[in-house]
Amino acid sequence: MGTPWFLLGLTIFAAVWMLFNTFAPEGWRFDSAVIGFTALTLILSLQASYAAPMILLAQNRQDDRDRVQFEQDRIRAERNLADTEYLAREIVALRLAMNDMASKEFIRQELRALLDELDAEKKPGARASTRSTQRTTQRPAPRATPRSS
């Protein structure tokens, strides 16, 4: 009833009705223009009496659709929030893991130290005693009890 085709059809119907009952020969007319097209008014009133409840039904159905859409939007928003929180936790965990990783500069320093130790081993007695002391202080003490499987 609210489509453009319906409105166009109703307009054409009313125009043809009025033109026919105004310009047709007197014997063919069935609704007098003199008294205001009573039959046309009756038909349009009948159509309006059916249109009002149909409009109310359509509004109720639209309210139901809106309610369902609102519920789906709420569920989708909750899911998006949970996903966002999960991703935020993952990013924090990755940042913490990245902080625990060795930097390029640290690795370079360690490699330089190892190269220096290798060079010192090639030269007899230069730094061998220092290296053995460093290694013993860096190693953890052996356990007193054997590990159980």
N, CA and C of each residue as an Amber inpcrd file, in Angstrom:
protein
   447
   0.8110000  -1.2010000   0.0000000   0.0000000   0.0000000   0.0000000
   0.8510000   1.2610000   0.0000000   2.0510000   1.1830000   0.4810000
   2.8760000   2.3780000   0.5250000   3.8580000   2.4550000  -0.6190000
   3.7140000   1.5910000  -1.6070000   4.6490000   1.6030000  -2.7260000
   4.2730000   2.6880000  -3.7260000   5.2350000   3.1480000  -4.4960000
   4.9290000   4.1630000  -5.5230000   3.9320000   3.6470000  -6.5620000
   3.9870000   2.3550000  -6.9020000   3.0570000   1.8060000  -7.8940000
   1.6160000   1.8280000  -7.3860000   1.4430000   1.5420000  -6.1000000
   0.0910000   1.5930000  -5.5320000  -0.4520000   3.0170000  -5.5660000
   0.3770000   3.9730000  -5.1410000  -0.0660000   5.3730000  -5.1390000
  -0.3600000   5.8730000  -6.5520000   0.4730000   5.4930000  -7.5070000
   0.2340000   5.8810000  -8.8900000  -1.0560000   5.2450000  -9.4140000
  -1.2520000   3.9680000  -9.1190000  -2.4700000   3.2780000  -9.5520000
  -3.7170000   3.8790000  -8.9380000  -3.6660000   4.1960000  -7.6420000
  -4.8210000   4.8000000  -6.9770000  -5.1220000   6.1820000  -7.5620000
  -4.0860000   6.9470000  -7.8690000  -4.2780000   8.2720000  -8.4680000
  -4.9130000   8.1500000  -9.8530000  -4.4050000   7.2140000 -10.6510000
  -4.9760000   7.0100000 -11.9950000  -6.4260000   6.5400000 -11.8900000
  -6.6890000   5.6030000 -10.9550000  -8.0540000   5.1070000 -10.7580000
  -9.0110000   6.2430000 -10.4030000  -8.6090000   7.0880000  -9.4440000
  -9.4770000   8.2020000  -9.0200000  -9.6550000   9.2130000 -10.1520000
  -8.5980000   9.4820000 -10.9150000  -8.7060000  10.4440000 -12.0220000
  -9.6340000   9.9160000 -13.1100000  -9.4910000   8.6460000 -13.4710000
 -10.3620000   8.0530000 -14.4920000 -11.8040000   8.0590000 -14.0020000
 -12.0160000   7.7150000 -12.7410000 -13.3640000   7.7080000 -12.1520000
 -14.0090000   9.0820000 -12.2860000 -13.2560000  10.1220000 -11.8630000
 -13.8190000  11.4730000 -11.8980000 -14.0250000  11.9630000 -13.3330000
 -13.0800000  11.6790000 -14.2290000 -13.2350000  12.1010000 -15.6250000
 -14.4280000  11.4060000 -16.2800000 -14.5520000  10.1070000 -16.0380000
 -15.6670000   9.3710000 -16.6340000 -17.0030000   9.8980000 -16.1310000
 -17.1230000  10.1020000 -14.8160000 -18.3910000  10.5490000 -14.2400000
 -18.6490000  12.0380000 -14.4550000 -17.6860000  12.7520000 -15.0060000
 -17.8940000  14.1620000 -15.3250000 -18.2180000  14.3490000 -16.8060000
 -17.4890000  13.6630000 -17.6910000 -17.6090000  13.9140000 -19.1320000
 -18.3490000  12.8230000 -19.9150000 -18.6740000  11.7190000 -19.3070000
 -19.3960000  10.6520000 -20.0160000 -20.8450000  11.0790000 -20.2440000
 -21.5150000  10.4410000 -21.2000000 -22.9400000  10.7640000 -21.3950000
 -23.7330000  10.5200000 -20.1100000 -24.7900000  11.2460000 -19.9590000
 -25.5890000  11.2300000 -18.7110000 -26.0660000   9.8250000 -18.3490000
 -26.3850000   9.0100000 -19.2560000 -26.8930000   7.6710000 -18.9620000
 -25.8070000   6.6960000 -18.5120000 -24.5870000   6.9820000 -18.8680000
 -23.4890000   6.0740000 -18.4960000 -22.9020000   6.4030000 -17.1290000
 -23.1360000   7.5660000 -16.6260000 -22.5440000   7.9740000 -15.3330000
 -23.1840000   7.1920000 -14.1990000 -22.3740000   6.7730000 -13.2530000
 -22.8870000   6.0300000 -12.0920000 -22.5680000   6.7250000 -10.7740000
 -21.8100000   7.8150000 -10.8010000 -21.4940000   8.5740000  -9.5880000
 -21.5380000  10.0480000  -9.9640000 -22.4350000  10.7690000  -9.3710000
 -22.6890000  12.1460000  -9.7780000 -21.5970000  13.0820000  -9.2800000
 -21.0900000  13.9110000 -10.1900000 -20.1070000  14.9300000  -9.8160000
 -20.7750000  16.0690000  -9.0730000 -22.0650000  16.2300000  -9.2590000
 -22.8000000  17.3260000  -8.6250000 -22.8130000  17.1490000  -7.1090000
 -22.9880000  15.9350000  -6.6290000 -23.0510000  15.7170000  -5.1770000
 -21.7040000  15.2740000  -4.5970000 -20.6220000  15.3400000  -5.3720000
 -19.2820000  15.1210000  -4.8130000 -18.7590000  13.7060000  -4.9050000
 -19.1210000  12.9730000  -5.9190000 -18.6080000  11.6150000  -6.1210000
 -18.7680000  10.7640000  -4.8610000 -19.9880000  10.5270000  -4.4570000
 -20.2970000   9.7920000  -3.2310000 -19.7460000   8.3690000  -3.2570000
 -19.8840000   7.6710000  -4.3620000 -19.4010000   6.2870000  -4.4410000
 -17.8740000   6.2370000  -4.3410000 -17.1890000   7.1820000  -4.9940000
 -15.7240000   7.2370000  -4.9070000 -15.2900000   7.5050000  -3.4760000
 -15.9820000   8.4290000  -2.8120000 -15.6730000   8.7210000  -1.4090000
 -15.8830000   7.4890000  -0.5460000 -16.9630000   6.7480000  -0.7870000
 -17.2380000   5.5260000  -0.0370000 -16.1420000   4.4800000  -0.2740000
 -15.7080000   4.3100000  -1.5200000 -14.6540000   3.3290000  -1.8330000
 -13.3340000   3.7240000  -1.1730000 -12.9710000   5.0000000  -1.2500000
 -11.7160000   5.4480000  -0.6360000 -11.7730000   5.3430000   0.8870000
 -12.9340000   5.5910000   1.4930000 -13.0870000   5.4320000   2.9470000
 -12.9400000   3.9710000   3.3430000 -13.5230000   3.0770000   2.5500000
 -13.3970000   1.6460000   2.8180000 -11.9320000   1.2100000   2.7120000
 -11.2540000   1.7020000   1.6930000  -9.8290000   1.3740000   1.5370000
  -9.0250000   1.9000000   2.7210000  -9.3230000   3.0990000   3.1980000
  -8.6160000   3.6740000   4.3440000  -8.8950000   2.8900000   5.6170000
 -10.1360000   2.3760000   5.7600000 -10.4560000   1.6020000   6.9680000
  -9.6820000   0.2840000   6.9970000  -9.3490000  -0.2680000   5.8410000
  -8.5070000  -1.4680000   5.8050000  -7.0260000  -1.1190000   5.9230000
  -6.6450000   0.0550000   5.4480000  -5.2370000   0.4450000   5.4590000
  -4.7330000   0.7210000   6.8700000  -5.5520000   1.3250000   7.7230000
  -5.1070000   1.6850000   9.0750000  -4.6690000   0.4650000   9.8840000
  -5.4830000  -0.6090000   9.9840000  -5.0080000  -1.7810000  10.7290000
  -3.7860000  -2.4410000  10.0840000  -3.7110000  -2.4040000   8.7530000
  -2.5460000  -2.9890000   8.0930000  -1.2790000  -2.2080000   8.4300000
  -1.4050000  -0.9000000   8.5240000  -0.2520000  -0.0730000   8.8940000
   0.1770000  -0.3830000  10.3220000  -0.7860000  -0.5330000  11.2320000
  -0.4520000  -0.8810000  12.6190000   0.2270000  -2.2440000  12.7020000
  -0.2670000  -3.2240000  11.9390000   0.3720000  -4.5440000  11.9200000
   1.8030000  -4.4540000  11.3970000   1.9940000  -3.6610000  10.3640000
   3.3360000  -3.4940000   9.8080000   4.2720000  -2.8420000  10.8220000
   3.7540000  -1.8730000  11.5890000   4.5740000  -1.2360000  12.6190000
   4.9550000  -2.2310000  13.7070000   4.0080000  -3.0860000  14.1090000
   4.3120000  -4.0980000  15.1250000   5.3680000  -5.0710000  14.6230000
   5.2390000  -5.4910000  13.3700000   6.2440000  -6.3960000  12.8090000
   7.6040000  -5.7180000  12.7400000   7.6160000  -4.4340000  12.4030000
   8.8810000  -3.7030000  12.3480000   9.4940000  -3.5890000  13.7380000
   8.6610000  -3.3750000  14.7640000   9.1680000  -3.3400000  16.1370000
   9.8000000  -4.6740000  16.5130000   9.1630000  -5.7740000  16.1170000
   9.7310000  -7.0980000  16.3990000  11.0680000  -7.2810000  15.6840000
  11.1310000  -6.8660000  14.4300000  12.3960000  -6.9720000  13.6870000
  13.4710000  -6.0990000  14.3260000  13.0910000  -4.9020000  14.7630000
  14.0560000  -4.0180000  15.4200000  14.5670000  -4.6340000  16.7160000
  13.6740000  -5.2670000  17.4750000  14.0620000  -5.9070000  18.7250000
  15.0650000  -7.0370000  18.4660000  14.7830000  -7.8540000  17.4620000
  15.6950000  -8.9510000  17.1110000  17.0350000  -8.3870000  16.6400000
  16.9820000  -7.3450000  15.8180000  18.2140000  -6.7290000  15.3180000
  19.0220000  -6.1330000  16.4660000  18.3440000  -5.5120000  17.4330000
  19.0300000  -4.9540000  18.5940000  19.7210000  -6.0580000  19.3870000
  19.0470000  -7.1760000  19.5870000  19.6370000  -8.3000000  20.3220000
  20.8540000  -8.8530000  19.5760000  20.7380000  -8.9810000  18.2600000
  21.8800000  -9.4660000  17.4790000  23.0420000  -8.4770000  17.5380000
  22.7410000  -7.1930000  17.5000000  23.7930000  -6.1790000  17.6080000
  24.4740000  -6.2420000  18.9690000  23.6850000  -6.4600000  20.0270000
  24.2590000  -6.5590000  21.3710000  25.1870000  -7.7680000  21.4720000
  24.7440000  -8.9050000  20.9410000  25.5700000 -10.1180000  20.9730000
  26.8500000  -9.9020000  20.1670000  26.7200000  -9.2700000  18.9920000
  27.8870000  -9.0020000  18.1510000  28.8520000  -8.0620000  18.8680000
  28.3200000  -7.0560000  19.5640000  29.1730000  -6.1150000  20.2960000
  29.8990000  -6.8220000  21.4350000  29.2070000  -7.7230000  22.1450000
  29.8610000  -8.4860000  23.2120000  30.9790000  -9.3540000  22.6460000
  30.7070000  -9.9940000  21.5110000  31.7160000 -10.8460000  20.8810000
  32.9190000 -10.0110000  20.4430000  32.6540000  -8.8360000  19.8630000
  33.7470000  -7.9570000  19.4460000  34.5600000  -7.4860000  20.6420000
  33.8830000  -7.1860000  21.7490000  34.5860000  -6.7640000  22.9530000
  35.4690000  -7.8880000  23.4780000  34.9350000  -9.1110000  23.5120000
  35.7310000 -10.2520000  23.9760000  36.9300000 -10.4790000  23.0580000
  36.7210000 -10.3710000  21.7500000  37.8330000 -10.5380000  20.8070000
  38.8820000  -9.4550000  21.0070000  38.4270000  -8.2290000  21.2180000
  39.3540000  -7.1210000  21.4180000  40.1570000  -7.3050000  22.7000000
  39.4930000  -7.7340000  23.7690000  40.2070000  -7.9760000  25.0230000
  41.2260000  -9.0950000  24.8590000  40.8520000 -10.1560000  24.1380000
  41.7790000 -11.2630000  23.9020000  42.9950000 -10.7740000  23.1210000
  42.7470000  -9.9940000  22.0650000  43.8590000  -9.4840000  21.2660000
  44.7520000  -8.5470000  22.0810000  44.1410000  -7.7510000  22.9540000
  44.9370000  -6.8610000  23.8060000  45.8310000  -7.6720000  24.7350000
  45.2790000  -8.7570000  25.3050000  46.1030000  -9.6180000  26.1710000
  47.2370000 -10.2590000  25.3790000  46.9460000 -10.6790000  24.1520000
  47.9800000 -11.2890000  23.3130000  49.0730000 -10.2780000  22.9760000
  48.6850000  -9.0420000  22.7020000  49.6800000  -8.0100000  22.3930000
  50.5670000  -7.7490000  23.6020000  49.9610000  -7.6910000  24.7790000
  50.7510000  -7.4870000  25.9970000  51.7160000  -8.6470000  26.1940000
  51.2380000  -9.8810000  25.9770000  52.1150000 -11.0470000  26.1260000
  53.2580000 -10.9970000  25.1160000  52.9690000 -10.5800000  23.8910000
  54.0310000 -10.4670000  22.8830000  55.0380000  -9.3850000  23.2580000
  54.5430000  -8.2770000  23.7790000  55.4710000  -7.2180000  24.2030000
  56.3660000  -7.7000000  25.3330000  55.7900000  -8.4210000  26.2840000
  56.6070000  -8.9600000  27.3760000  57.6300000  -9.9490000  26.8430000
  57.2140000 -10.7870000  25.9020000  58.1490000 -11.7500000  25.3130000
  59.2440000 -11.0240000  24.5360000  58.8910000  -9.9480000  23.8570000
  59.8950000  -9.1850000  23.1100000  60.8880000  -8.5130000  24.0560000
  60.4250000  -8.0940000  25.2260000  61.3330000  -7.4840000  26.2000000
  62.3150000  -8.5090000  26.7420000  61.9050000  -9.7780000  26.8230000
  62.7870000 -10.8290000  27.3240000  63.7960000 -11.2800000  26.2750000
  63.5590000 -10.9630000  25.0290000  64.4700000 -11.3840000  23.9640000
  65.7330000 -10.5380000  23.9860000  66.8080000 -11.1600000  23.5360000
  68.0850000 -10.4500000  23.4890000  68.0720000  -9.4510000  22.3380000
  68.6430000  -8.2870000  22.5920000  68.7030000  -7.2690000  21.5500000
  69.9110000  -7.5260000  20.6490000  69.9590000  -6.8500000  19.5270000
  71.0920000  -7.0050000  18.6070000  72.3970000  -6.6030000  19.2830000
  72.3460000  -5.5190000  20.0290000  73.5630000  -5.0270000  20.6840000
  74.0740000  -6.0320000  21.7140000  73.1600000  -6.6360000  22.4690000
  73.5660000  -7.6320000  23.4630000  74.2210000  -8.8280000  22.7800000
  73.6300000  -9.2870000  21.6820000  74.1870000 -10.4390000  20.9630000
  75.5510000 -10.0830000  20.3850000  75.6860000  -8.8730000  19.8580000
  76.9940000  -8.4540000  19.3290000  78.0540000  -8.4360000  20.4210000
  77.6770000  -7.9230000  21.5990000  78.6400000  -7.8830000  22.7030000
  79.0500000  -9.2890000  23.1170000  78.0780000 -10.1930000  23.1670000
  78.3950000 -11.5740000  23.5340000  79.3010000 -12.2200000  22.4910000
  79.0120000 -11.9830000  21.2200000  79.8580000 -12.5480000  20.1620000
  81.2710000 -11.9720000  20.2100000  81.3750000 -10.6760000  20.4790000
  82.7100000 -10.0720000  20.6110000  83.4750000 -10.6910000  21.7720000
  82.7720000 -10.9040000  22.8800000  83.4290000 -11.5120000  24.0410000
  83.8940000 -12.9270000  23.7150000  83.0770000 -13.6910000  23.0090000
  83.4670000 -15.0500000  22.6310000  84.6400000 -15.0340000  21.6490000
  84.6240000 -14.0900000  20.7190000  85.7530000 -13.9710000  19.7960000
  87.0350000 -13.6100000  20.5390000  86.9000000 -12.7100000  21.5190000
  88.0720000 -12.3510000  22.3280000  88.5980000 -13.5700000  23.0750000
  87.6910000 -14.3900000  23.6000000  88.1110000 -15.6060000  24.3110000
  88.8080000 -16.5730000  23.3680000  88.2660000 -16.7170000  22.1570000
  88.9020000 -17.6070000  21.1780000  90.2830000 -17.0900000  20.7890000
  90.3940000 -15.7800000  20.6210000  91.7100000 -15.2010000  20.3130000
  92.6750000 -15.4210000  21.4670000  92.1730000 -15.3110000  22.6830000
  93.0230000 -15.5000000  23.8650000  93.4680000 -16.9470000  23.9810000
  92.6250000 -17.8930000  23.5860000  93.0120000 -19.3050000  23.6330000
  94.0990000 -19.6080000  22.6130000  94.0810000 -18.9040000  21.5040000
  95.1240000 -19.1020000  20.4990000  96.4740000 -18.6430000  21.0200000
  96.4730000 -17.5930000  21.8360000  97.7070000 -17.1080000  22.4560000
  97.8500000 -17.8420000  23.7790000  98.8720000 -18.6260000  23.9630000
  98.9780000 -19.4440000  25.1820000  99.1180000 -18.5900000  26.4430000
  98.2930000 -18.9160000  27.4620000  98.3820000 -18.3400000  28.7990000
  97.8940000 -16.9160000  28.9280000  97.3240000 -16.3110000  27.9000000
  96.9480000 -14.9010000  27.9980000  95.6970000 -14.6950000  28.8420000
  94.5950000 -15.3500000  28.4790000  93.3590000 -15.1230000  29.2390000
  92.6990000 -16.4300000  29.6190000  93.3500000 -17.5130000  29.5410000
  92.7530000 -18.8140000  29.8260000  92.3010000 -18.9110000  31.2680000
  93.0950000 -18.3670000  32.1950000  92.7060000 -18.4470000  33.6030000
  91.4650000 -17.5990000  33.8740000  91.3350000 -16.4770000  33.2130000
  90.1710000 -15.6140000  33.4020000  88.9170000 -16.3130000  32.9040000
  89.0190000 -16.9690000  31.7680000  87.8730000 -17.6370000  31.1770000
  87.3800000 -18.7680000  32.0680000  88.2630000 -19.5520000  32.5910000
  87.8380000 -20.6670000  33.4390000  87.1860000 -20.1570000  34.7110000
  87.6330000 -19.0310000  35.2380000  87.0120000 -18.4720000  36.4320000
  85.6180000 -17.9550000  36.1080000  85.4780000 -17.3400000  34.9760000
  84.1650000 -16.8220000  34.6010000  83.1770000 -17.9580000  34.4080000
  83.5960000 -19.0080000  33.7740000  82.6940000 -20.1190000  33.5100000
  82.2460000 -20.7850000  34.8090000  83.1350000 -20.9510000  35.7550000
  82.7290000 -21.6130000  36.9910000  81.7950000 -20.7390000  37.8020000
  81.9410000 -19.4460000  37.7300000  81.0330000 -18.5890000  38.4890000
  79.6760000 -18.4840000  37.8150000  79.5880000 -18.7020000  36.5200000
  78.3150000 -18.5820000  35.8210000  77.4950000 -19.8580000  35.8790000
  78.1190000 -20.9930000  36.0600000  77.3750000 -22.2470000  36.0760000
  76.6640000 -22.4330000  37.4090000  75.4500000 -22.9750000  37.3850000
  74.7630000 -23.2540000  38.6500000  75.3980000 -24.4550000  39.3500000
  75.2470000 -24.4860000  40.6510000  75.8160000 -25.5850000  41.4490000
  75.0630000 -26.8740000  41.1640000  75.7510000 -28.0210000  41.1460000
  75.0630000 -29.2950000  40.8950000  74.1210000 -29.6200000  42.0430000
  73.0860000 -30.3550000  41.7260000  72.0960000 -30.7280000  42.7410000
  72.6450000 -31.8220000  43.6430000  72.2200000 -31.7480000  44.8820000
  72.6600000 -32.7610000  45.8460000  71.8930000 -34.0620000  45.6460000
  70.6300000 -33.9480000  45.2730000  69.8180000 -35.1540000  45.0730000
  69.6400000 -35.3960000  43.5860000  69.6600000 -36.6530000  43.1800000
  69.4590000 -36.9310000  41.7520000  68.0110000 -36.6430000  41.3440000
  67.8340000 -36.2900000  40.0860000  66.4890000 -36.0140000  39.5730000
  65.7240000 -37.3070000  39.4230000  64.4290000 -37.2530000  39.7190000
  63.5940000 -38.4400000  39.5270000  62.8180000 -38.2840000  38.2330000
  62.5840000 -39.3860000  37.5480000  61.9010000 -39.3300000  36.2510000
  60.4340000 -39.3270000  36.4110000
